[in-house]
Amino acid sequence: MGLETEVGGVRMSIAPEPFVFFQRSFPSANMVLVKGDRPILVDSGFGGDIAETRHLLRQAGYPPESVTLIVNSHYHCDHAGGNHALQRDHNIPIAAHRWEAGLLNRRDREACSAEWLAQPMEPYAVTRYLSDGDRIEAGGVSLEVIETPGHTLGHVSLYSHEDRVLIGGDLFHSDDVAWLNPYREGVGAISRAIESLDRVAGLKITWASSGHGEAITDPKSAIEAARARYGKWLEEPERAAWHACKRIFAYALMLTDGMNEEKIYAYLLGAPWFMDFSRHAFGEEEAHAFVGPLIAEMLRSNAAEWRESKLIALSPYNPPPLGWPDGPSKPKEW
């Protein structure tokens, strides 16, 4: 299970049959292809990476037109951004948790947290609403839907009892945890994340996929580590706030391929997430007072560095292609 192969610079971990795990660089999240008579794609990557997404599916022997269903672990743009082109060009139905699906299909401005996060998201429609305990059939493979809120309120994981495989989205990672958003997902987000971990800890899992980073071959240890870290956040909520701010800001630096100081100030002071965290998590009455401390923390933690007067994210990433997106990119505009 620990072996890997590489396709076009993207690692495909040797997952248990009939699963294919694509470990992708930012801005895309990882994907899982469930092979069978009715192939399923779990998460679809970032919208600007759609050419790579199509290439990966073809290299795995399942061109996009063969996919019968896309299932989203949650509706953030790195996981659901490829939905637009895949649904538009191949008429692929999309499944998501009913709460997130309802927001999205109503074109609610809070859908995908795209406006609050200041992240681009092209339009799509959810055709199948999911609830806890639902079954998804890939043709020879049966997956149970498990509600695992925390990172988002409608986050779901998929579990194969027969294969002892968990497709976990951003529930937990091999060496990190998901950032949490109390301002859009509720003030109990940390407690919900812990309860979600406790729930999957009771399952028989021998292999798990993560939305970012490597596949997980020791799920028990990864779950315990994530739970311990979230437990510390309950005692020290400011840790959760720093983690979220660094993750969101680093992602913005990736989408812009770096920002100079003037652009940083303009971006942060216009970003709803920054206004919420600076005021409510760090007690800054004037948001601009938090710009300097955030930049300093990005540098201290090696999340970013200055290169030729631009602040650049240090995690590997592929900048979106020039001219993308060329249409509506916020739910209120869809």
Secondary structure, DSSP 8 states (H G I E B T S, - for coil): ---EEEETTEEEE--STTEEEEE--BTS--EEEE-SSS-EEE--B-GGGHHHHHHHHHHTT--GGG--EEE-SS--HHHHTTHHHHHHHH---EEEEHHHHHHHHTT-TTGGGHHHHT---------EEE-TT-EEE-SS-EEEEEE--SSSTT-EEEEETTTTEEE-TTS--SS------HHHH-TTHHHHHHHHHHHHHTS--SEEE-SSSS-BS-HHHHHHHHHHHHHHHHH-HHHHHHHHHHHHHHHHHHHHT-B-HHHHHHHHHT-HHHHHIIIIIT--SSGGGGHHHHHHHHHHTTSEEEETTEEEE-S-B----TT---S--SGGG-
